[in-house]
Amino acid sequence: MKNFILFFALFSQVFAFNRAPNGPWDKFNLAPADRTVRAASIKSYQGIIQGADNLLHSNTAEAVLQPHSSLTLDFGKEVGGQISFRFGQGSGGLWLAYTESPLFIGNTSDLSVGGPFVDGSFQVSSTGGALYTTPLNNQRGGFRYMTIVVGSSTVKISNLTLYHTWMPHWKELNAYSGYFYSSDNLLNRIWYSGAYTVQLCSIDRLHGRAFPFPKQDGWINDGVVGEESPILVDAPKRDRTAWIGDLGISLHTSFVSTDLLASRNSLNSVLNRQHKDTGMYNYCGPPWSIGPISDTYHAWSLVASGTYFQLSNDTEWAKKYWPNIVKGMNFMLKGVDGTGLFFVTHDADWLRPNTHGRHLGANCLFYRSLTLLSKVAVAVGDNANAKRYLNQAKIVKKAVNQILWSEKDEMFTDNDNTTVTPQDGNSMAIIYGLADQARSDSISKNLRKRWNKFGPVSAEWPGVISPFISGFEVMAHFASGNAQNGLDLIRLHWGYLLNSPNTTQSTFVEGLLTDGSFGYMNPPFLSQSHGWSTGPTPSLSYYVVGLQVEEAAGTVWGLSPSIGDLSSAEGGFSTLLGFYSASWKWNSASKRFDCTYSTPSATTGNLYLNGLFKSVLVNNKPANFVRHDGRTMVYGMPGGKNTIIAQL
């Protein structure tokens, strides 16, 4: 059962980063120290059962379930993998039913197969005293609760354990390469829950969701989802497939907490299936490979390519895929009309409707891909396209601001034929640098007005709250300098997701309705552990601690701490150059900011402080600083271990 780990451990050495230091933040880490775990407690039972607690503690003592009984085990958090146990002599067979949410505890599982079929329960025949382990193809990728269902025979079992199969290349699941800790424990919990969510989404390439979908009840996880393991998929329960738009969040979550290997392999699974006639990429990876039906997800493939290179400086990968990427970018360039904007004709997106035409979100992604890939072009020696992409980026930025800005609403419109002012495009316009400071402030203010007690109400998809798009909104508030809005939104929305009695209380759900219910899609089918919903994790690292990669795996870095109502924060992440960390404290009475940071000595960086500070000391010496748009900047900060003292 464990042998398949060995190959991936060898393969992942290319991405072997530094281990984060130990500290008080470790208590928030949800990843287990060992891949093999036991259930945490008994959730409920029906009928007559003796020795149920033996399944929580003992290797040998049996639990005896009398005919027509059932026993629900609670693993305490979202888990996933293979169940093992030993049948007692003379025992009958049983059925196993799984669910992520307690709403669907019962004798049948929640849903992952889709269509008219149901998952039902998994039948296990008695092995007469031998150890039984569920086959890898029938593993349950994501669940918190497992119900053992007994038919007409008495069942005796012992030594029930779960073997976690996710993140197969990682030797110690709780050995993160990044960390976060602040004066707010709710934020600490949320950061680690996001990291854990994305870990569960990193799977062996041979065990995605089956395709074509079996025309029968029951689940099969034997779909091949890429060429190399591990693959970062959307979710552990379903779809267990690489959806490229999800990487807009989950790639960053992986980077600040573990590594980029699964993200790279997920990206490659889409790039490798480029349509040679058009240069378009599919909507998702194999085995589904739906598409090409989405211009925005095509653009996300380009953004993910540029992001991966920025964070990794993987020049060998860049040279290999550059002709592919240029062809993909040519598709976008051909789609630009006389206004200077890209015109969307392939309308599929993150399930939201109405993306046709001069769509704001698509053009924000187009702009982002142009700016990122211009740097990749330089790295591979393609100076002509580097210049071309930067020139086109200027045209797109100008056109977005001239054509799509609404003075009346003080926000960008979804396209030039609507008054809808979307959450997705407006957030991206700030993050990716299309909006100036004044417009960014207006957008941040107006986005906040849309919050209800569960989170941000979507303008582009009425009736829905999207944790995916709300993750971009969080980043937008921080990037605009409105730190309190960002912190308040994380606490409001992800605090609700983490503490709701109807979630796993450990991972983040795919979506919800504006009344806080989970009817975003058929509730049993809804994923309760979705990588795209983890936006606060990279946001807290990039914007609260403030560490960001600006160039080539951190050869140039940024430090842009967001204080809000916090008194302290610290954290770090790894690149192939080494470990980057920062720790700051804020004295609200004296208005003094103290920070210690450490980066590889050969690197340089830039400091960005929100507020017009009177003085900045670096290593106790006055620093030259610039104040602009409500910020104080110090350029050319030294690498190594250094201190900052700033007085507001």
C-alpha positions in Angstrom: 0.0 0.0 0.0 2.9 2.4 0.8 5.3 1.4 -2.0 3.8 3.9 -4.5 5.2 6.7 -2.3 8.8 5.9 -3.1 8.9 7.0 -6.8 7.3 10.3 -6.0 9.7 11.0 -3.1 12.6 10.7 -5.5 10.9 12.8 -8.2 10.1 15.6 -5.8 13.7 16.2 -4.8 13.8 19.0 -7.5 11.2 20.8 -5.3 12.7 20.0 -1.9 12.3 23.3 0.0 13.4 24.3 3.5 11.2 23.2 6.4 9.4 25.9 8.3 10.6 26.5 11.9 8.6 25.0 14.8 6.6 27.3 17.0 3.2 28.0 18.6 1.7 28.0 15.1 2.2 24.2 14.9 -0.9 23.6 17.0 -3.0 25.0 14.1 -1.5 22.5 11.6 -4.2 20.0 10.7 -2.0 17.6 8.7 -1.3 14.4 10.6 2.2 13.4 11.7 1.6 9.9 10.3 -0.3 8.8 7.2 -2.1 6.1 9.2 -4.7 7.4 11.6 -7.7 6.2 13.6 -11.1 7.7 13.9 -11.3 10.4 16.6 -14.7 9.6 18.1 -18.0 7.8 17.7 -20.5 10.2 16.1 -23.7 8.0 16.4 -25.0 4.5 16.2 -28.2 2.5 15.6 -29.0 -1.0 16.9 -26.9 -3.1 19.3 -23.1 -2.7 19.2 -20.5 -3.9 21.8 -17.1 -2.4 22.1 -17.4 0.4 19.6 -14.7 2.4 21.3 -12.2 -0.3 20.6 -12.1 1.0 17.0 -10.7 4.3 18.3 -7.8 2.9 20.4 -7.0 -0.8 20.0 -5.2 -2.9 17.4 -6.8 -6.2 18.6 -10.0 -5.7 20.6 -13.1 -6.2 18.5 -16.2 -4.2 18.0 -19.2 -6.4 17.6 -22.1 -5.0 15.5 -25.3 -7.0 15.7 -27.6 -7.5 12.7 -29.2 -4.4 11.1 -27.0 -2.0 13.2 -24.9 0.9 12.0 -22.0 2.8 13.5 -20.8 6.3 12.4 -17.1 7.2 13.0 -16.0 10.8 13.1 -12.4 11.3 12.0 -12.4 14.8 13.5 -11.6 16.6 10.2 -11.6 16.1 6.5 -9.6 13.0 5.6 -9.1 10.8 2.6 -7.7 7.5 1.5 -7.9 3.8 2.2 -9.7 2.1 5.1 -8.2 -1.0 6.6 -9.6 -3.3 9.3 -9.6 -7.0 10.3 -12.7 -9.2 10.3 -13.2 -11.5 13.3 -13.8 -15.2 12.9 -17.3 -16.0 11.7 -18.0 -12.4 10.9 -20.4 -11.4 8.2 -19.8 -8.7 5.5 -20.6 -5.0 5.8 -21.0 -1.8 3.8 -19.1 1.5 4.1 -20.8 4.9 3.6 -18.9 8.2 3.6 -19.8 11.9 3.8 -17.9 15.2 4.2 -20.8 17.0 5.8 -22.8 15.7 8.8 -25.9 16.6 7.0 -25.6 13.5 4.9 -24.6 10.9 7.5 -26.5 7.7 6.8 -26.4 4.3 5.2 -25.5 5.7 1.8 -22.7 8.1 0.9 -22.9 11.7 -0.2 -22.4 12.2 -3.9 -19.4 12.3 -6.2 -20.3 10.3 -9.3 -22.8 12.8 -10.8 -25.6 12.4 -13.3 -28.5 10.1 -12.4 -26.4 7.7 -10.4 -25.6 7.7 -6.7 -22.5 6.7 -4.7 -24.5 4.4 -2.4 -22.3 2.3 -0.1 -19.3 0.2 -0.7 -19.8 -3.5 0.0 -17.0 -5.5 1.8 -17.3 -9.2 2.0 -15.8 -10.9 5.1 -12.2 -12.0 4.8 -12.5 -14.5 7.7 -9.8 -13.1 10.0 -7.6 -11.5 7.4 -6.8 -7.8 7.1 -8.9 -6.0 4.6 -8.0 -2.7 2.8 -10.2 -0.9 0.3 -8.7 -0.9 -3.2 -7.0 2.4 -4.4 -9.6 2.7 -7.1 -12.4 2.6 -4.5 -10.7 4.9 -2.0 -12.8 7.7 -0.7 -10.8 10.9 -1.5 -12.6 13.2 0.9 -14.8 12.6 4.0 -15.0 13.3 7.7 -17.6 10.7 8.7 -17.8 7.0 7.8 -20.7 4.8 8.6 -20.4 1.0 8.9 -23.6 -0.6 7.9 -24.5 -4.2 8.9 -27.0 -6.5 7.2 -28.5 -9.7 8.5 -25.3 -11.2 10.0 -23.3 -10.2 13.1 -20.1 -8.4 12.2 -16.8 -8.4 14.2 -14.0 -6.0 13.3 -10.8 -4.7 14.8 -7.8 -2.4 14.1 -9.7 0.0 11.9 -7.4 2.6 10.4 -7.2 5.1 7.5 -4.2 5.5 5.3 -4.0 9.0 3.8 -3.1 8.8 0.1 -3.1 12.5 -0.7 0.1 14.5 -1.3 1.9 11.2 -2.2 5.3 12.8 -2.8 5.5 14.4 0.7 7.3 12.3 3.3 5.9 14.1 6.4 2.5 15.5 5.8 2.7 18.1 8.6 6.2 19.3 7.6 5.4 22.5 5.9 7.8 24.7 4.0 5.9 27.8 5.0 4.1 29.1 8.1 1.9 31.9 9.4 1.2 33.2 12.9 -0.5 36.4 14.1 -2.2 38.0 17.1 -5.6 36.6 15.9 -6.1 32.9 16.4 -9.0 32.8 13.9 -6.7 34.0 11.2 -4.2 31.4 12.2 -6.8 28.6 12.0 -7.9 29.8 8.6 -4.4 29.9 7.2 -3.7 26.3 8.2 -7.2 25.1 7.1 -6.5 26.5 3.7 -3.1 24.8 3.5 -4.7 21.5 4.6 -7.5 21.8 2.0 -5.0 22.1 -0.8 -2.9 19.2 0.5 -5.9 17.0 0.2 -6.3 18.2 -3.4 -2.8 16.8 -4.3 -3.3 13.3 -5.6 -1.6 10.4 -7.5 -2.1 10.9 -11.2 -3.7 7.4 -11.6 -6.5 8.0 -9.2 -8.7 10.8 -10.5 -12.4 10.6 -11.0 -13.3 7.9 -13.5 -14.0 8.9 -17.1 -16.1 8.1 -19.1 -18.4 8.3 -16.1 -19.5 4.7 -15.1 -23.2 4.2 -15.9 -23.9 2.6 -12.6 -24.1 3.5 -8.9 -20.9 3.6 -6.9 -17.6 5.5 -7.3 -14.4 4.6 -9.1 -11.3 6.7 -8.8 -9.2 5.2 -11.7 -9.0 8.3 -14.0 -5.6 9.2 -15.3 -5.3 13.0 -14.6 -1.9 13.8 -16.0 1.6 12.6 -17.0 3.4 13.0 -13.7 2.4 12.7 -10.0 1.3 14.5 -8.0 -1.5 16.4 -9.6 -3.2 19.4 -8.0 -6.9 18.8 -8.6 -10.0 20.8 -7.7 -11.1 18.6 -4.7 -10.4 15.3 -3.1 -14.0 13.9 -3.3 -14.9 15.3 -6.7 -14.1 16.1 -9.4 -10.5 14.9 -8.7 -9.6 16.7 -12.0 -7.3 19.6 -12.8 -9.4 22.7 -13.4 -7.0 25.4 -14.5 -8.9 28.4 -13.1 -8.6 26.9 -9.6 -4.8 27.4 -9.8 -5.4 31.2 -9.6 -5.8 30.5 -5.9 -4.6 27.0 -5.1 -1.2 27.3 -6.8 -0.4 30.2 -4.4 -1.7 28.3 -1.4 0.6 25.4 -2.3 3.5 27.7 -2.7 3.3 29.5 0.6 2.7 26.2 2.5 4.4 23.3 0.8 5.7 23.3 -2.8 4.9 23.8 -6.5 5.3 20.3 -7.9 1.6 19.4 -8.0 0.7 22.8 -9.4 3.3 22.4 -12.2 2.1 18.9 -13.1 -1.5 20.1 -13.1 -0.6 23.0 -15.4 1.4 20.7 -17.7 -1.6 18.4 -18.0 -3.5 21.2 -19.7 -0.6 22.7 -21.7 0.1 19.2 -23.1 -3.3 19.1 -24.7 -3.3 22.4 -26.6 -5.4 22.5 -29.7 -2.9 22.8 -32.5 -5.2 24.5 -34.9 -6.2 27.4 -32.6 -3.7 27.4 -29.8 -6.5 27.1 -27.3 -6.3 25.1 -24.0 -9.0 22.9 -22.6 -11.4 23.9 -19.9 -9.9 21.2 -17.6 -7.3 18.5 -17.6 -7.6 14.8 -18.4 -9.3 12.4 -18.4 -12.2 14.8 -19.0 -10.3 17.4 -21.2 -13.4 19.4 -21.8 -13.0 22.1 -24.3 -12.0 24.3 -25.7 -15.0 26.2 -24.4 -13.6 28.9 -22.1 -11.6 32.0 -23.1 -11.2 32.9 -19.4 -9.8 29.5 -18.5 -7.5 29.6 -21.5 -6.3 32.9 -20.1 -5.9 31.3 -16.7 -3.6 28.7 -18.3 -1.4 31.6 -19.4 -1.5 33.3 -16.1 -0.6 30.0 -14.3 2.3 29.6 -16.7 3.7 33.0 -15.9 3.0 32.6 -12.2 4.7 29.3 -12.0 7.8 30.7 -13.7 7.9 33.8 -11.4 7.8 31.7 -8.3 10.1 28.9 -9.5 12.5 30.4 -12.0 12.3 27.0 -13.7 14.0 28.0 -17.0 14.2 24.4 -18.3 10.4 24.2 -18.1 10.1 27.6 -19.6 12.2 26.7 -22.6 10.3 23.5 -23.2 6.9 25.1 -23.1 7.6 28.5 -24.6 6.5 27.6 -28.2 3.3 26.3 -26.7 2.8 29.4 -24.6 3.4 31.7 -27.5 0.8 29.9 -29.5 -1.6 30.2 -26.6 -0.9 33.9 -26.4 -1.4 34.4 -30.1 -4.9 33.1 -29.7 -5.6 35.9 -27.2 -3.9 38.5 -29.4 -6.0 37.5 -32.4 -9.1 38.0 -30.2 -8.4 41.7 -29.6 -10.9 44.0 -31.5 -10.7 47.6 -32.6 -11.3 48.8 -29.0 -8.1 47.3 -27.8 -10.0 44.8 -25.6 -10.2 41.0 -26.0 -13.6 39.9 -27.2 -14.9 36.7 -25.5 -16.6 34.1 -27.7 -16.1 30.9 -25.7 -18.3 31.7 -22.7 -17.7 29.1 -20.1 -16.2 30.3 -16.8 -16.3 29.5 -13.1 -20.0 28.6 -13.5 -21.0 32.3 -13.5 -23.1 33.4 -16.5 -22.8 36.2 -19.1 -19.1 36.4 -20.0 -19.6 37.1 -23.7 -18.1 40.2 -25.3 -15.6 42.7 -24.0 -15.6 41.0 -20.6 -13.8 42.7 -17.7 -12.5 39.5 -16.1 -11.1 38.1 -19.3 -9.3 41.3 -20.0 -7.8 41.5 -16.5 -6.5 38.0 -17.0 -5.2 38.9 -20.5 -3.3 41.9 -19.0 -1.9 39.7 -16.2 -0.7 37.1 -18.7 1.0 39.7 -20.9 2.9 41.3 -18.0 4.0 37.9 -16.5 4.9 36.3 -19.8 6.9 39.3 -21.0 9.4 38.3 -18.2 9.4 34.7 -19.3 10.1 35.9 -22.8 13.2 37.7 -21.6 14.3 34.6 -19.7 14.2 32.4 -22.8 15.7 35.1 -25.1 12.6 36.1 -27.0 13.0 39.8 -26.8 10.6 40.5 -29.6 7.6 39.0 -27.9 8.7 40.5 -24.6 8.3 43.9 -26.1 5.2 43.0 -28.0 3.5 41.7 -24.8 4.4 44.8 -22.8 3.0 47.1 -25.6 -0.2 45.1 -25.7 -0.5 45.3 -22.0 -0.5 49.1 -22.1 -3.2 49.0 -24.7 -5.4 46.7 -22.7 -5.0 48.7 -19.5 -5.9 51.9 -21.2 -9.0 50.4 -22.9 -10.3 48.8 -19.7 -10.1 52.1 -17.9 -11.6 54.1 -20.7 -14.4 51.8 -21.8 -15.4 49.7 -18.7 -15.1 52.3 -15.8 -18.5 53.6 -14.5 -18.2 57.0 -12.9 -21.7 56.6 -11.5 -21.0 53.3 -9.8 -17.3 54.0 -9.1 -16.5 50.5 -10.3 -15.8 48.7 -13.5 -18.7 47.2 -15.4 -18.7 43.5 -16.5 -18.6 44.6 -20.2 -19.6 47.6 -22.3 -23.2 46.5 -22.6 -24.2 46.1 -19.0 -24.5 48.0 -15.7 -23.4 44.9 -13.7 -20.3 45.7 -11.7 -18.8 42.2 -11.0 -16.9 41.0 -7.9 -14.4 38.9 -10.0 -13.2 41.5 -12.6 -13.2 44.4 -10.1 -11.1 42.5 -7.7 -8.6 41.4 -10.4 -8.4 44.9 -11.7 -6.9 45.9 -8.4 -4.7 42.9 -7.8 -3.2 42.9 -11.3 -2.6 46.6 -11.5 -5.1 47.9 -13.9 -6.8 50.2 -11.4 -5.0 53.3 -10.0 -5.1 54.1 -6.3 -8.2 56.3 -6.4 -10.2 53.7 -8.3 -8.9 50.9 -6.2 -10.1 52.7 -3.1 -13.5 53.2 -4.6 -13.8 49.5 -5.6 -12.7 48.3 -2.2 -15.3 50.6 -0.5 -18.1 49.5 -2.8 -17.3 45.8 -2.7 -17.6 45.9 1.1 -21.1 47.3 0.8 -22.2 44.0 -0.7 -21.4 41.8 2.3 -24.1 40.1 4.2 -23.6 38.1 7.5 -22.1 35.1 5.5 -19.9 36.9 3.0 -19.8 38.9 -0.2 -22.9 38.6 -2.4 -22.0 38.0 -6.0 -23.2 40.7 -8.5 -22.4 38.6 -11.5 -24.1 35.4 -10.2 -27.1 36.6 -8.1 -28.0 34.5 -5.1 -24.5 33.1 -4.7 -21.5 33.6 -2.5 -18.3 32.3 -4.1 -15.4 31.6 -1.8 -13.3 31.3 -5.0 -14.0 34.9 -6.2 -14.1 36.2 -2.6 -10.5 35.1 -2.3 -9.6 37.6 -5.0 -11.7 40.2 -3.2 -9.6 39.7 -0.1 -6.4 40.2 -2.0 -7.9 43.3 -3.7 -8.7 44.9 -0.3 -5.1 44.3 0.9 -3.5 45.4 -2.5 -5.5 48.6 -2.4 -4.2 49.4 1.1 -7.5 48.8 2.8 -6.2 46.2 5.2 -9.1 46.3 7.6 -11.5 45.4 4.8 -9.4 42.4 4.0 -9.1 41.2 7.6 -12.8 41.7 8.3 -13.8 39.7 5.2 -11.6 36.8 6.1 -13.0 36.7 9.6 -16.6 37.1 8.3 -16.7 34.6 5.4 -14.1 32.0 6.2 -14.8 32.2 9.9 -18.4 31.1 9.0 -17.2 28.3 6.7 -14.8 27.0 9.4 -17.2 27.2 12.2 -20.5 26.1 10.6 -21.8 22.9 12.1 -22.7 21.7 8.5 -19.1 21.8 7.1 -16.0 19.7 7.8 -14.8 22.5 10.2 -11.3 21.9 8.8 -11.5 22.6 5.0 -13.3 25.1 2.8 -16.5 24.4 0.9 -16.9 25.0 -2.9 -19.6 27.6 -2.6 -22.9 28.6 -0.9 -26.0 30.6 -1.3 -26.6 34.1 0.1 -28.6 32.7 3.0 -25.6 30.7 4.2 -26.9 27.4 3.0 -25.0 25.0 0.8 -27.3 24.8 -2.2 -24.7 26.2 -4.5 -25.3 22.9 -6.3 -27.0 19.7 -5.3 -25.9 19.8 -1.6 -24.7 16.1 -1.3 -22.7 16.6 -4.5 -21.1 19.9 -3.3 -17.4 19.6 -2.4 -16.7 20.5 1.2 -12.9 20.7 0.5 -12.1 22.8 -2.5 -8.7 24.3 -3.3 -10.1 27.3 -5.0 -11.7 28.4 -1.7 -8.4 28.9 0.1 -7.7 32.5 -0.9 -7.0 33.7 2.7 -3.9 31.5 3.0 -1.8 33.2 0.4 -3.4 36.5 1.2 -2.2 36.4 4.8 1.3 35.4 3.7 1.6 37.9 0.8 -0.2 40.9 2.3 -0.4 40.5 6.1 3.1 39.2 6.8 3.8 41.0 3.5 6.3 38.7 1.8 6.0 38.5 -2.0 8.1 37.2 -4.8 8.7 39.9 -7.4 11.3 38.4 -9.6 12.8 35.0 -10.4 12.0 32.8 -7.4 12.7 35.7 -5.0 15.9 37.1 -6.4 13.9 40.3 -5.9 11.2 40.2 -3.2 8.7 42.6 -1.7 7.8 43.2 1.9 4.4 44.8 2.1 2.9 44.2 5.6 -0.8 45.0 6.2 -1.5 45.9 9.8 -5.2 46.7 10.2 -6.2 45.9 13.8 -3.5 43.3 14.3 -0.6 43.8 16.8 1.7 41.3 15.3 2.2 38.8 12.5 5.0 36.5 11.2 5.5 33.9 8.6 7.6 32.6 5.8 7.9 30.5 2.7 10.5 28.7 0.7 11.8 29.0 -2.8 14.7 27.1 -4.4 16.9 30.1 -3.3 16.2 29.4 0.4 13.8 30.5 3.2 12.1 33.9 3.4 10.6 35.1 6.7 9.4 38.2 8.4 8.1 39.0 11.8 6.6 42.4 12.8 4.9 44.1 15.7 2.8 47.2 15.7 2.4 49.5 18.7 -0.9 51.4 18.1 -0.2 53.8 21.0 3.3 55.0 19.9 2.6 54.4 16.1 5.8 52.4 15.8 6.4 49.5 13.5 9.1 47.0 14.3 10.1 44.2 11.9 12.8 41.6 11.5 13.1 39.8 8.2 15.4 37.2 6.7 16.0 36.3 3.1 18.8 34.6 1.2 21.8 37.0 1.3 22.2 37.3 -2.4 18.7 38.7 -2.9 17.4 42.3 -2.7 13.9 43.6 -2.0 11.5 46.6 -1.7 9.6 47.7 1.3 6.0 49.0 1.0 4.4 50.4 4.1 0.7 51.5 4.1 0.7 55.0 5.6 2.9 58.1 5.3 5.6 57.3 7.8 7.9 60.0 9.2 11.0 57.9 9.4 12.3 54.5 8.5 15.4 52.9 10.0 17.0 49.8 8.4 19.5 48.1 10.7 19.2 51.2 12.9 20.3 53.5 10.1 18.1 56.1 8.3 16.8 54.8 5.0 15.9 56.8 1.9 12.2 56.5 1.4 9.5 57.7 -1.0 5.9 58.6 0.0 3.2 58.3 -2.7 -0.5 57.4 -2.8 -0.7 56.9 0.9 2.3 54.5 1.0 5.9 54.8 2.1 8.5 52.9 0.0 12.1 51.9 0.5 13.7 50.4 -2.6 16.9 48.3 -2.7 16.5 46.6 0.7 19.4 44.3 1.5 19.1 40.5 1.7 20.1 38.5 4.8 18.8 39.1 8.3 17.8 42.7 8.9 15.6 45.0 11.0 13.2 47.8 10.2 11.9 50.5 12.6 9.3 52.9 11.1 7.6 55.7 12.9 4.2 56.9 11.7 
